[in-house]
């Protein structure tokens, strides 16, 4: 249940921030937060990350449905006793559902976090996108942790001290 609460919090924060952008900003309007680094910019995306696959809504509906089912399955079957894995899957679940809600009800995803990293204008993103990236990062940490544990176990079984 804990993991679903995390996903729910991600979804609520994502949808609340998107609602605030849609209600209070014109499309294309930008507000400086930190000069030359962070801006709130009202943007819409009918594709995936970096605007790829524009207008392919049925593709996104199918893929996102499969991803959500897989994430719930892995939370139920694999996350028991593995807090880091469960949290990573929860972030990914919340992010996937957050953008899925946009695609279903708006036919586009609301993006608004606009960053410049060393003068590079990074593609505009949202809370759901951030949660997906955090979830993938945590999943990578979980995989490294499991690999390290497997190596320790293998060295222990072979009688070596590694």
PyMOL commands that set and color helices and strands:
alter all, ss='L'
color gray80, all
select helices_A, chain A and resi 2-24+49-51+57-78+83-105+127-157
alter helices_A, ss='H'
color red, helices_A
select strands_A, chain A and resi 30-34+38-45+109-117+120-121
alter strands_A, ss='S'
color yellow, strands_A
deselect
rebuild
show_as cartoon
